[in-house]
Amino acid sequence: MTVRTATTEDLPEVGALLAASFHKDPVSIWLFPDEDRRAAAQPPFFKTFAMLALESGGSISLREDGLAATVWFPSSDDEEDVLSYFDFLTDEELKRFGHLAELMAENHPDQGEHQHLQFIAVHPDRQRLGVGGALLAHDLANLDGVPAYLEASSEFSPPLYQRFGFEHIGTPFGPDPQARMYPMWRKG
């Protein structure tokens, strides 16, 4: 497996991969209930998130074959209004996204410097085959003892993260009983 650090030139590819990977994700379905709208809105939505990661000093790991990517943000006390970057969303989508962002901020741990794994994406044809785990192992090996945080967006994801030392913290939260997030922490 060859992994490289993505640049701004890779943002369209990363956005498309994240959109494909999360198309059937419970939180994505809650945010974009209409499947056609989800297919149209998610590529620019995720591309914008990837851009924000790079602009904030985070990083994106991308498998050279394009099958998987991770999007990391550094811990920050900056309360920048990121909603303004998503002006292509409808008013209802912005309202939903704002609500989700508030819930995530309320549940984000205050445990000092860490890296936040915002997304790990695997092409739908390759999910559940170890592709994401291999990329995660690569990234975690490069954290140099820095703790990591994530919100698993599916009840099926935590076992993967637990294999890499993540532990549940807090209680699951979400905007809807069908769209729960599972906060997890990994000591450095």
N, C-alpha and C positions, 0 to 999 in steps of 0.2 A: 504494500500500500504506500503510495506516494502522496504526501500531504503538503500543501503550500499555504502560505498566508495570503488570503484574498486581498485584493486592492479595489479601488473604486471602479476599475474597469470590469471587475467580476460581479458587480452589484446586480445587473440584470439576470445573470445565471443563478446567483444565490437567491434572488427574489423568486424566480421561477421554481427552483428546487424546494424552497420552503413552502411555497404555495401548494405544490403537488403533494409534499409530505404531510401537510396539515389540512388538506382539503376535507378529510373525514374526521378531524379532531373535534371532540365535543365542545371545546371552547370556541374554536373557529366556527362551528355550526351555530352556536349561540350568537356570536358576533355578526355573522353573515348567514341568516337563516335560509335565504333563497340560494339554491345551489348554483344557478347561473350567475347570480350577482357575486357569490363567493369566488367562482372561477375567474371573474373579471377583476374583482377588487383585491384579491390576495396577492397577486404578483407585485403590484406597486406598494401595497401595504408592507409586505415583508422586505422589499427592496429598500423602503424608507427606514425600517428598523435596522437593516444591515448598514446603511449609510450612517445612521446615528451612532451605531456601535463604533465604526471607524472614527467618526468625528470626536467621540468622547474618549478616545484612547484605548478602546477595546480592541478586539481582534476577531477575525473570522478565519477559521481553518476550513479549507476546501480540499477534498480528495481530488487528485489530478484527473480522475476519471469522471468527476462530477456527480458521483453517486451519494455523497454525504457532505454535510457542512455543519459547523457549530458557530454560533454567534455569541460572543462574550462581551459583557460590559464590566468596566471596573466599578468598584463600590464608589458611591458618591453621595455627598450631602446636598448636591445641587438639585434644586426642585424646579428645573427648567420645565416650561410648559411645552411638552412635546406634541400636544394635540394640534398645534398650529402647523406642524409638518404634514399632517394628514388631511389637508383641505380638500382632497379629492373624494373623501368619504361623504355619504349623505348625512343629513342632520341626525337621523335616527342612529346611524352607525357611529357617528361621533359621540352621541350620548351614551351608547352602549360601551364604546371603547373608553370613554372617560370614566364610567362607572367601574369597568374592569381595572383600569390603571389605578384608581383610588383603592380598590380592594388589594391590589398587589402592593401598593405603597404601605398600606396599613399593616400588612402581614410580613413585610420584608424585615429580616432580623437586623438588629443594631448590635453587631458583634465585631465591629472594627473592619479593617481592610479585608477585602475578599474580591473574588471574581464571581460575576453573576452569569451563569449559563442561561441566557435568555431563550435560545432555541438550539435544538439538535435535530437536524433533518436528514432523512434517508429517503432516497427515491422509493416510491410505493412498490415497485417491482422487487426491491431488495430488502424490504423491511423484515425484521425478525430472523435475519440470517447472520447477525454478528457484525454487520457493517458499521452501525452506529456505535456499538461497544468498542470496536477497534479504534475508531476516531476519538472517542471519549478517552480511552486509555492513552492515546498519543497526547491529547491536550493536557490531561491531568499530570502526565510525566513532566510537562514543561511549566507547571505552575510554581515550581521552586518553593514548596511549602506554604504557599498562600491558600487560605481556605476558599471553598467554593460554595455557592448557593444556587438553587434552582427551584422552579415550581413545575413539577410534573403535571401535565395537563390531561392525563388519562390514568385511570385506576390501574391500568396494565403496565405503566412505565416504572413505578417505583422499584420493582425487583431488579431491573437493569441497573438503576443507580445504586441500589444497596450493594450490588456486587463490586462496586467501585468505591465503597466506603461512605456513601451518603446515608444519612439517617434522617428519619422524619423529625421535624420540629414543628411545634404548633399543631393546629388542627387544619384539616382540609377546608378550603374556602372557595367561594365562587359566586358568580352572579345568578346561578340557577342550579337546582339539584342535579341536573344532567351535565352541568359544566363546572366541575370541581377542579381545584388545583391543590396539589400536594406539596407543601414546602419542605425542602430537604437541604441539609447542610453537610458539608464534608470538611473535617478538620484538616489543616495544612500539614 
